[in-house]
Amino acid sequence: MKISYNWLKQYVDTDLSAEKAGELLTASGLEVESLEKIETIKGGLRGVVVGEVKTCVKHPDADRLSVTTVDVGQAEVLHIVCGAPNVAAGQKVLVATIGTKLYSGDEAFEIKKSKIRGELSEGMICAEDELGVGTSHDGIMVLPADTKIGTTAREYFNITEDYMFEIGLTPNRSDAASHIGVARDLAAVLNCQNSTQTPLNLPDVSAFKSDNQNLVIDVKVEDTEACPRYSGVSITNVQVKASPDWLKNQLTAIGIRPINNIVDITNLVLFETGQPLHVFDAKQVKGKQVIVKKLAKDTPFITLDGVERKLSGNDLMICNAEEGMCIAGVFGGQKSGVTESTTDIFLESAYFNPVSIRKTSKFHGLKTDASFRYERGCDPNITIYALKRAALLMKEIAGGEISSEIIDIYPQIIERKKVEITYAQIHALIGKNIPESTIRNILTSLEIEIEKATDTTLHLLIPTCKVDVTRPVDVIEEILRIYGYNNIEFDIKPNVSLSFGQKPDPERIQNIISDFLTDNGFFEIMNNSLTKAEYLKEIPELKAEENAYILNPLSKDLNVLRQTLLFGGLESVVYNINRKTANLKLYEFGKTYKHNPDKASHPDVTARYTEELNLLLFISGNTTAENWKVKQEKTDFFILKNYAENILKRLRFNILKFNIDASQQSYFAEGMTYRLNNKEILSLGKISAKLLKYFDIKQDVFVAEINWSNILKLMEKNEVSYTAVPKFPSVRRDLALLVDASVSFAEIQKIAYKVEKNLLKNVILFDVYVNEKIEAGKKSYAVGFILQDEEKTLTDKQIDGIMGRLTYAFNEHLQAVIR
C-alpha cells in the first residue's frame, strides 16, 4: 500500500523527517518496506530557467537549425543552437542550462556545452515532452510575454517533492488502509511520546447541504445480509473535465493515474478515508431506481474493461429498473460509467459483507482497490462522511449541485463492540507496568472510547473501523504497538528452559544430506505444493480419487496438492534447459499429499489424508562443464545410482540388506526399486520418452526418489554399533558369467549373498561384455567376490568351496555359464 507523506501531513501536524516518520510507523506495526523520494516531474527540472530569445538567425551550415542568443538573467547571454521550427526572437522560453539532467522514463540526458555544425551551443531550448510536462514535440514551449526572466522551471510549474511510503499492510489492519488510518496511528504514537497532544485533523464536511431536489432516485436493498448499509446522493450539472493540478499530483504521488475530475475525486476519497465510492451516470439509472440484489446465474454482464462475464448467481449487483449496472464492491459496468458527456450522477457509498465480496472477487478473478478494502472489512459507519466529502469536492471542482437528500438504508445498525479489560491484564501480558494515564492516552488517540473507568477496570467501546479488535488481548496489542515493542525492557535475569529434541533429529538429518548433495554439485529447488490435476493422466499409478483438491483454487494449474515431486521437478528441469542451462544436478525435499477415499468420512480430518516427506534427485546433460582438457560425457543411470546409494550409506544403512528389484513405474524407461523391511525406500531410473515429450524435454533425465518419511522411521530403529577393523586379510575371486541379456546384476548379488551369508563381504561388477562373438540374447558379466573371515585367515579349501557353491547356484538359478 502506497502512502504519500505530504498527503499524510494534511491530517497530522508534524515536522518529522520522512525517515523518522517511517521508523515510527514501522514500530507501530505498519511496516514501511520502502521509502522513495518523488517529484511531480522527475528530476525537478533543476537547471531549467525562463529565458528570452534575443536574436535568432539561420545556421550557416544547416537549413533546419537556428542560432540564437538567449537571456536567462545571467551576466552574459547564452549561445544556443535550436532545431525547433517555431523559435523566434522576442519569445519567452524554457532553457536547460549546462549540467541540467532531463529524464525520459528512467533514462537521464545531461546537457553539455558543445559545437553543432561549428556553432557554439550552451544549453537547450526545450519542448513539452523534453521537460516531461506534456507530449508535444511540434516545437519549443513559448511562455506568456510577461513571464519573468530567470524564473526557475521548478517555480513556474510549481513542482513539489514528496516521499512515498510502501507499507506492507497485514490483512487484519483494514483500519489502516487509507491515509487517515495511517495518520491515526502516527498521531497516536506522537501523543504517546510527547507531552503535547497532536490531534487528527479530518476534512470538514459541515458545509454539506442539499441545493435542490431535482434528481431524486429511489433505492431498494433486497439483500440486506450482503449489503447491510447503502448510502447515496444525486449531483447534477457537473462538468466532467481534467482535474486541477493539486488533485492530479496527490494521486500521481501514490501511483494512481488521473482520469477526470469525477473519477479522481472518488479515488481521492477512497485513499483518504478507506471508503470505496462508485459513480453512476444518472441517465443510465433507468426508471430512476437503484436496486441492490442478486441476478440469476449465468446472467451476462459487461464490465468497465469491456469483458463480458457470466454472473455466479451469488454476486451482489447494483441494478437499475431493467438491468445490472455494477458488480457491487468489485467492478463497475461498461454502460453506467462516467463519460465526458455526463452531466448528472448518482454517488454511491455502501458497506458490503466482506465474505460476499471476497467470493465474488475470487469467482471473477477481479482484484480492485475497492474489493481489497471491502474483503477485509470497511467501516460501516463512515459511509455518510465519505459521501459528504466527495459531494463537496464535486461542487468545488466540477461545479455540481447536490440535488437530493442523502439516502441511507441501514436497517440493522452495526454497533461498536464492547470490551472490558483490567490494568492487571494489560501489565501481565505486556510484562511492564505502563502508567495508566499513558494507557488512556493511547486508547483515546486510537478513537477507542472509554465508556466507563474504575481504579482497576476499563469499559471500552471499539470503533467499527477496527474489525480485528474484539477481545481484551486485541486491545492490549493495540496499546503495546503504539507504546512501542522496543520500549519493553528485557529482564536482567535470564530464563532458560531445557528441552530434549527427538532422536533422530529430522531437521539435522535433512541438513546433513542437503550439505552432502550441495558439496557434490547439486542445487536445491523448491516447487509449489500445488499443481494441476491434468498431470495425473501421464502416470497411471496416480489415481484421481486420491487427489487432495483445493476448494478455491487460484487457477486450473494450481487446483490440487501434489501426489509426487516429479512434475514440479520436471518443470524446473525444462525451465533451466530453456534458459541454456542443460547440465543439471537438482534436489528437492518436499511433502506429497494423498486423499484416502476409504476414510473420507472419518471423524479425524487428519486421517482422511496422507502426508509424506520425500527427497527427489534429478540429473541431466553432461557430467562436467565444457572444458578443453576433459572429454564430455553424458550423465547416466549409474551416476545417479551412486549418488542415491551414497545417501543411504551416509545415513548408515547397509545397502546389502536392501531388496533390489526392477522398477514397475510406468514413467521409467528403466529403473530399480530398493525395499527394506517391506517398505519402499528408493526408486530410481531414466524418465520415459513419453513423459519427456509431454514436457518438451529433448535430453535424457534421470530421477531418484527417496521416501524420506520411511527413512526417518527406519532410523529410529537403526542402532549404531562399532565393529573393530578386521585383522585378517580379505580375498578376491573373479568370475566371468555368460547369462541371458534379461538377467540383472542385482539378481547375481541376491543369489550370491543367499549362498554365502557370513564370509562374502562384497560383490563387484567390473565389466559387461556384449558383441557379435557372444551368442545372441546373451551377455557376459565380470564379477568380483570379496571374501573375508574376521577370526582367521581363509584357506584355499574354504575359498574354493565357496566359489564352487556360487558357481553351482548361478548355473542352477540363472543358467549361467562360466567363461
N, C-alpha and C positions, 0 to 999 in steps of 0.2 A: 504494500500500500504506500502510495506516494503522498507526502505532506510537504507543503510549501511553508518555509519559516516566516516569510513576510506575511503570508495569509494567517498563520498561527498567531502572530503578534497582534492581529486585529482584535483578538479575544483575550489575550493576556498581555498586560503592560509589563514588559521586561526588556532589559538591555543586555541580557546574557548573550555571549557569542553563540553561534550556531553549534560549535563543537561542544560547549558546556551544556547547552540545552539537550543535545543528543545524548550526552552522558547521563543526564538526569532522567530522560525518557527511558533509556535502556535499564537504568537501575530500578525504575518503577514497573518494569515488566513489558514495556513497549520497545522491543529490541530494535535499535537503529542499525540495520545491516549495512547501510552505506550512506554517505553524506556527500552531495555533489553541489558545487557552486555552478549556478546557471545565470544566464543573462538573456534579456528579451531578444537581443541579437548577438550571436556567438562572437566572442572577442571584444564586444562592447564598442566596436568601431573606434578603438583608441588610435589616435594619429590622424583621424579624418576630421577636416575642418571646412568651414564655409569659406569660399574664395570668390573673387570677382575676376572674370576674364578681361584683361586689359587690352590685349591685342590678339588677333587671330589671322594668320596668313597660311596659304597653302605651302605644304612641304615641297622644297625644290626638287626632290628626287622621288616623290610618291604622290600619286594623284589622290589617293584616298586618305591621306594623313594631313593634319593641320599642325602648325607650330604656333603655340600660344604662350603668352605670359600671364601669370595669374597672381593676384594679390591675395595672400592669406593672412594678412595682418602682421607679417614679419618685416624685418628691416629691408629685405630685398624681395623682389618678385621672383616667382619660380618659373623656369622654362619647362614647359610640358608639351610633349608630342601627343596628340589626341587623334583617334581614328573615328570618333563619332561624327555622323553626318550633320548633326544639328548644333554643333558647337559654334559659338559666335561671340564677338566682343560685346561687353556690357552685361553678360549673363552672370547671375549668382549660381555657383555650382558647389558640389562637394568634392574635395580634393583629398586623396590618400597620399600623405607625405611619406618621405623616405623612412623606412623602418616599420611602416604600418603592416599589420598582418590581416588579410581578408580571408574569409573562410567560404569554401564551397563544400557543404557537408562537413566531413571530418578533416578535409584536406585544407591546409593553410598555404596562402600565397603571399610572399613578402615583397613589398615594393622596394625596389633598389634604384640607385642612380645609374643611368645607362645612356647609351647613344643609340638612337634609332635612325637608321639610314644617314648617319653622320651628324644628326642634330641632338643636342643635349636634352635629356628628359629627367626632371627632378620630382616626379610624382605621377599620379594618375587621376584624371577627372572621371568620376565614377557614374555608372548606370545603376538602376534599381537593383538588378539581380546581382551585381558585383558587391553591393553593400548588404544584400540579404534583406532588403526592405520591400521587395517586390519581385516580379518575374520578368519585367520588361527589359529587353536589350536593344530596343529600337534606337536608343541614343542616350546621351548623358541626362541625369536629372537636372532640370532647371528650376531653381527655387524662386520664390517671390522676390521682387526687386528690393523690398525693404528689409530683407534678411541681413543681419549684421555680419560683416566680415570678421573672420576669426572665431566665430561661434563653433564650438565642438559639435560633431555629429551626435555625440552622446547626449548633449544638452538639447539639440534640435529635435531628436526623435524621442526624447525622454526615456532613454534606455535605463532600465533598472536591473540591479543584480539581486539574486535571491539564493537561498540554499534549499536543496530538496532532500528531505529525509526519505529513505526507503525503509519502511517499518515492517518487520516480519510479524504480522498480526496473527495471534493464535486464534483458533476457531471459537473459543469461548468469549472473546473480547469484542463482541459486536457493538458494545457501547463506545468503543474507541475507533470505529470505522468511519471517522469523519474528523474534520479539523476541530470542531467544537469538542468532540470526545477526547481527542489528544490534548487539547488546551485545558480541559478539565483536570486531567492528570498532572499536567505541568504546573498548573496553578496550585493544586493540592500539595505537590512536592515543595514548591516555593513557600507556601504558607506554613508547612511543617518545619522548614529550615529557618525561616525569618520571623522576626518579631512582628513585622508589619504584615498586613493581610493583602494579598493580591487577588482582587475579585475576577470572576469570569464575566467578561463583557459580551453580552449577546446582542445582536442587532435588534433594534426596537421596532416592533410591529404594531404599536398602539395606534398609529395613524390609519390603520385599515378600517375602511367602511365601504358600504355599497354605494355606488354612484347612481344607479338606476336599476330597474327590474326588466330590462329589455330582452334578456335571454335567460329564461328560467327553464332548466332541464330537469325532468323527473328522474329520480334514481331509485331503483329497486334492487335489493340484495336478496337473492333466493337461497344462497348457501352461506349462512352466517357462521358456520363452523370453519369453512375455508377462508371467509372474509369477515372477521369479527368487527372491523370498523372500515367505513368507506366515507371519505370526505371529498367535497368538490365545490368548485365555484366557476362561474362563467365570466369571461372577459371579452369585450367587443372592441372593434375599431383599432386593433393592433396593427402596427406596421412591421412586417417581417423584413429585416434587413441585417446587415453586418453589425456585430456587437461593438460597443466602444472599446478603445484600446485597453483600458484597465481590466475589463472583463476577459478579453482575449488573453491578456498577459497572465491573469490568475489561473486560467485553465491550462494554458500552454506550459506554465511552470510545473504542473503535475502530469504532463504528457497527454492532455486531452485536446483534441483538435477542435477549434471553434467552428460552428456550423452556421447558426444565425442567432439573433438575439433571444428568440423564444426558447429554442433548444438549449442555448448556452446558459440561460437563467435556471432552467431545471437542473442542468449539470452542476451549476454553482451551488444551488441549494442542497443537492444530493451530497456533494463532497464537503459542504459546510456543516450540515446537520446530521447526515447519515440517513435521511428520509428520502426514498425514491419518489419522484413525481412523474406523471405522464400527461402529455398534452394531446387532446383530440381536436381536429378541425371540426368546429361546430356544424358545418354544412354536411359532414358525414355522419353526424349523430341523428340518424333517421328517426322520425317520429318524436324528436326531442326527448328521447328516453335513453337512459343508461341502465342496463340490466346486468347484474353480476350473477352468472350462472355457469353450469357446465353444459357443453354441447355434446351431441351424440358421438360415439366412437367412429373414427374414420372420416369425420367431417373435414373437408379440405379447408385450409386456411393459409393465405399468402402473407408471409411476414415482411417486415421492412426491407430485408435483404433480397426480396424477390423470389424466395424459395417457397414452394407450396408444401405444406406439412399436413400430415394426417393426425388429427387430434386423438388422444388416447381414450377419451370418454371420462377421464378423471381430471382433465385440465380445466382449471378455473378460467373463465373467459369474461372479458368486459365486452358486452354486446350493445347494439342499438336495437330498435324495434324489429329489425329484419335480419341482422347477421352479426357475426363476431367482429370486433374491432381491434382486440388486443389480447394476447395471452397474458393473463394477469400476473404482474410482478416479474415477468421474464422478458417478453419481446412484443413490440408494437406491430400492428398490421400495416400493410402497404397502403391501403386506401385512406385510413384515418389520420395519417401523419401530417405534420405542418409543412406547408409549401410556401413559396414566395407570394402566392395569391391568397393565402389565408388571411382573413380579417377578424374572424370571431373564433374563440377557442373555449373548450371546456377543460379545466385543470383538475387533475385527479391527485389525491393524496390519501393513501389507504394503508391499512395494516392487514397483511395476509398471513395465514397459518404457515409457519416455516416448513412443516412436513409436506404440505401440499405443493409449495413452490419447489422444494427440493426434488420431489418426484417428477414434476413437470419438466424442470430444467434437465434432469437426468434423462428422461424419456426422449426429449428432442435434441439432446446434446448441445444445449444453448447455455452459455455462461456469460452473463452480463453484469455490469456494476450493480444493477438493481437486484438481480437474483442473488448475487453474492451476499448482499445485506439481508434480504428477506429470508434466505435459507438459514441464516444464523440468528435471526430474531431481531426485528426492529423495535423501536419504542412505540407502542400503540397510542401513547398519549402526546406524541409530538406532531401528529398529522395536521392539526389546525395551525400550529405555529409555522410549520413549513409552508403551508398553503398561503398564509398571510404574507410571509416573507417573499415568496415568489410573485404573488399578485402585486405587491407594492413595487417590486423591481420591474415588473412588466408595465405598470403605469409609468414609471420613471423613464424606462429605456425604450419601450415600444409604443408609448403613448396610448395605452389601452384604457378602457373604462370598466370598472367592476360592475357587472350587470346582473348580479343575483346575490342573494344572501348565501352564506356558506351552508351547504348541505352536509349534514353529519349524521350518518346512520351508525349507531353504536348501541345496539340493543342490550348487550351484556358487558357492562364496564369491567375492564381488567384492572383489578385493584392492586395496589402495591403490596408486596409480601411483607409480612411481619416477622421479625427475628428478635428473640430475646437472648441476651448474652451477658455474661458477668465479667468483671475485670479479672477475676481469678482465672477464668478460662483463657482470656487473652494472654495474661502473663505466663501461664503454664505452657501454652503451645508455642509462644514466641521464644520463651526462655529468658525473658528480660522484663523487668517492671518498667514499662513505659508510663510516663506521667499521664494521669487521667485527663488533664487539660489537652495534652497533645493528641490523645485518642479522640476526644470530642472534636478537636480542630480538624483532624483528618476526615472524620465521618462527615462533618458539615461541608468541608471543601468538596467532597465527592457527592454531595447532594443526598446523602443518606440522612434522613430526618430522625432526630432523637425525639420520639414521641413522649417518652417518659424516662426519667432517670432517678435512680436511688443511689445510696452510698456504694452499693455492690453491683447493681444491675442496670443495663441499658435496654430499653424497649425501642426498637428501631423500625422505621418504615423505609423499605428499599425502593429506590426509583425503578420504574418499569423498564428503563433502558438497560439495567444490569440484569440480564436474563440468567446469568450464571450464579448470582448471589442469592442463595435460598436457605442457607444453614449458618449457624454460628461460625463454623470453620471457614466458610467463604468470606464472612465479614473480617475474620482475623487475617485472612490472606490479603484482603484489601488494605487493612491497616498496615500490615508488615511491608507490603511492596511500596507504599508511599513513605513509610518511616525509613525504609532502606534496609535491605538484607545486609549490606556492608556495615551497618551501624549496630549489628548484634555481635557482641564480643564473644570470643572463644573463652571457655573455662580454662584456667591455667592448669587445672588438674586433668591429665589425660585419662580417658576411659578406654580400655581395650577389652574386646571380647575374644576369647579363644575359641576357635572352631576347627573342626577336623573335616577336611574335604573327603569326598568319596574316593575310593580306590577301586579300579584305576580312575585317574582323573581324566575325564573325556576331553576337556579343553587342552590339557597338557599333551595328551597323546596326539590330538589333531595337530597341534603346533609342531610336534616332533616330525610328523610326516610332511607337513607343509614345508618345513625347513629342508627336509631331505629332498623333496621334489624341486624346490626352488634352487637348491645347491646343484641339482642335476640339470638345470637349464629350463625347467618348466615355469610357465606363467600361470598364476591363479586367475580364474574367471569367476564372475558372479552373475548368474542369469535370473530373470524374473521367475518366481514360483508359479506365476500364471502363464498359461499357454493356450493354444487353440485346440479344440476337440477334433478338428479335422485331421490332425496329425495321426490320430489313432488308426485311421484307415490304412496306414502304411505298415502297421505292425499288428498282425492278427492276435498275438498273445495278449495285447492290451484290450481289455473289454470295456465297452462303452458304459455298461451298467456299473462299473467300478469307478467311474469318473466322479470327482467331487466338484460339482458345478457351482459357479458363482451366481448368486441370486440376482445381483445387479451388476452385470459385467460392464467394464469400461468400453469394451469393443468386442467384436466377434473373434479377434485374435487373442483376447485375454479373458476367455469365458470359462476356463476350467483350471483346477490345480493340476500340476504335472504328475503323471504316474512314473515318469522316468526323467533322468537328467539328459538323456540322449539328444532330444530335439533342441533344447537350448544350447547344448554344446555344439551341435552341428550348425546352428545359426551363427555361433561365434566363429566357427571354422570358415564358413563361406564369407562372413563379414571380413575376416582378415585376408583371405585369398583374393577377394575382390579389390582389396587395397594393396595388392602386390606384396603381401607377407605370406608366402606359401610354405615356408619351413616352420612348422608349428609343433610346440610341445605345451599342452594346456592341461590344467586340472581344476576340478571344482568339487568342493564339499557342499552338499545341498540336500534338502529334505524332499522326499517324494510322498505323495498322498493317494490313498485309495478309499473309496466308499465301500462299505461292507453291506451288500444288499440283504444278506441273511439276518442282519442285525439292524435293519432300517428303523424298526420301532422300539429299539432297546431304550429303556428309560435313561441310561447314562449316555449322553450325547458323544462322549469320547470313545465309546465302544462302537459307534456307528462308522468310525473311520480308522484307518491305519496310517500311521505316520512313521517313516523310516528315514534314517540318515545314510547317505551314500557318498562314495568318492568315485569320480569319473576321471579317467585319463584319456587324452587324445594325443596321437602323434600323426604327423603327415608331412609330406615333402621330403627333403634331404636331411641326412643326419647332421651335416655341418653346413655352415655358411660357405658361399663360394670363395675358393682360395686357390692360389696358383700352385701351392705345394701339396694340397690334399685332393685326391680324386673324389668327385661327388658320388655319393652312394645314397640310394633311396632307403627311407625307413621301412621296416618290415615287421611282421608279426613277432619275430623272436626278440627284437629290440624291446618292444613293449612288454613282452612276457618277462624279460629280465627285470625291467623296472617294477612290474607288478609283484613278482616273487620277492624282490629285494625289500619291498614294503612289508610283506608278510614276515620276512626274516628279521627286519628291523624291529618288528613287534614281538619277536621271539617265538614265532610259530615255526614248527618243523614241517617243511614242505613235504617230507616223505610220508607224513601222516595224512595228507590230503588224498581224497579220491578224485582222480582227474579223468574226465570223460570229454568226448566230443560235444560241443555245444549244439543245442537244438534250436537256438534262437533264429528266427526267420530273417532278422536283419543282419546276420553274419553270413558272409560268403564261406568263411571257415572260422572255427573258433573252438575254445576249450572252456570247461566249467570246473571249478575247484569246489569240493564239498568237504566239510569236516563235521563230524557228529550229526550227519544228515541235514546240516544247514549249508545253504549255498553261500559261499564266501566271495568268490571271484568268478567273473565271466569275462573273457577277452576274445577279440577276434577282429577280422577285417570286415568293414562295413560293405554290405551287398551293393552291387552295381545299381540295382533298382532304387535303393534309398539314396544313393549318391546322386542319381539322375534327378530324383524328386527335389533335392536341394540344389541342383545345378552345380555340383562339385565335380570337377574333372580330374581329380587326382585321388590316389588311394588314401583312405583314412582308417586308422587302427584305434580301437577303443577297448579300454579295460574298465569294468565297473565292479567296485568293491562294496559289498553290503556292510557299511560301517556300523550299523546297529548290531548286526550279528557279531562283528569283530569285538565290539565292546562287551557283549555278553560272554563271549568265549574267554576274553582276557580276565574276567572276574574269577574264572576257574583255572586259569593258566598260571600254575605256580612255577616260580623261577628257582632252579636248583643249580648248584655248582658241581661240575664234574672235573676231576683232575685231568691234566693233559696226559694222554697215553704215553707210557714209557717204551712201548714196543712198536716196531715199525709196521707200516701198512704195506700191502702188496697189491700190485695191479696186474690184472689179466685182461686181454682183449679178445673179442670175438667178432668175426665178420659174418653177419646173419643175412641170408637171402630169404626174403619174405614177400608176401603179396603186397602190392602197392597200397592196398587199403589199410595195412597194419600201421599203427602209430607207435611212436617211441614210448608213449605213455603206457601202452599195453605191455611192452617189453619190461618197463620199470616195475609195473604192478606184479607181473609174474615173478620177476627176479626177487623182489622183497618178500614175496609169499614163500618162495622156495627157501631162502636163507634170511631169517629174521635177525639173527644175532651178530654174525660176523660181516655181513655185507653192509658197508657204510655209505657207498655212493655208486650210482650208475651214470656213466657219462656217454653221451652221443658225440663222437668227434668227426664223423663223416657219413654222408649219404651219397650213394653212387648209383646213378641210373644212366645207361646208354644202350646202344644197339647190340653190344656184346652180351647183355643180360637178357634173359628171356622176357618176352613181352608180358606186361602186367606184374612185373616183379621189380624189387629194388633191394639194394644192399645197405644194411646199417653196420657201421663200425662202432662197436660199443665197448667202453671200458668199464671194468668192475673193480672197485676198491674194497679190499678185504683187510680186516684188522681184528686182532684179539687183544683186548686191553689187559689181559692177565699174563700172556706169554707170547712168544714168537711163533707164528704159524709154520707148520711143517709142509713140505711138498705134498705129502699124502693128504692132508686136510684140504689144501688148496685144490688139488686135482679132484678130490671128491666133490667139493662144492661146484667146480666148473662142470663136472660130469652131470650133476643133478640139474644144473641150469640148462645145459645143452639138451638134455632129455626133455625138460619142461617146455623149452621153446619149440622143439620138434613136435611134442605132443599137442600143445595148445595152438601153435601158430603155423605148424608145418614148416618151420624154419629149417634151412639147410646151411650147415656150416661151410663157409668157403675156404 
